[in-house]
Amino acid sequence: MTDPEPTGLTYEQAREELVSVVQRLEAGGGTLEETLALWERGELLATECQGWLDGARKRLERAESESGSGDAASAED
């Protein structure tokens, strides 16, 4: 079985491994236990990738709101 702990991978590493997991699942041929372990790993990786993307979105929104409030203040001057 795979480790259910967070992977500690970068987004790019997690995405690359997720692609590999999907390819292996699509190829088939593994035992039921191997397939379940791959599925669980894929779910973990997908969740981790989504967390990275959500974090990036929040950072962008925060940067946009900060720059937007700065623009409004300078427009009033």
C-alpha positions, -999 to +999 in steps of 0.1 A: +000+000+000+010+036-005+018+061+022-013+082+030+008+111+043+013+143+023+039+138-004+060+169+002+064+171-036+064+203-056+033+209-078+053+199-109+066+167-093+031+157-080+015+164-114+042+144-132+037+114-109-001+117-112+002+115-150+024+084-146-002+068-122-030+075-146-010+060-175-003+028-154-040+026-144-051+029-180-026+003-191-041-022-166-026-056-160-019-051-123-034-071-094-064-057-076-042-047-047-017-029-070-045-012-088-061+000-055-027+013-043-022+032-075-057+046-073-051+058-037-018+073-047-035+091-076-062+105-053-035+118-029-016+134-057-047+149-072-056+164-039-022+178-034-021+193-069-055+209-062-041+223-030-012+239-048-036+254-074-060+267-048-030+283-030-018+299-062-053+313-069-055+328-034-021+344-039-032+359-072-065+372-058-047+387-029-021+404-052-049+417-075-069+431-045-038+448-031-028+463-064-065+472-071-068+491-038-035+509-046-048+519-080-080+533-066-061+554-041-038+568-067-067+575-090-083+597-063-052+618-060 
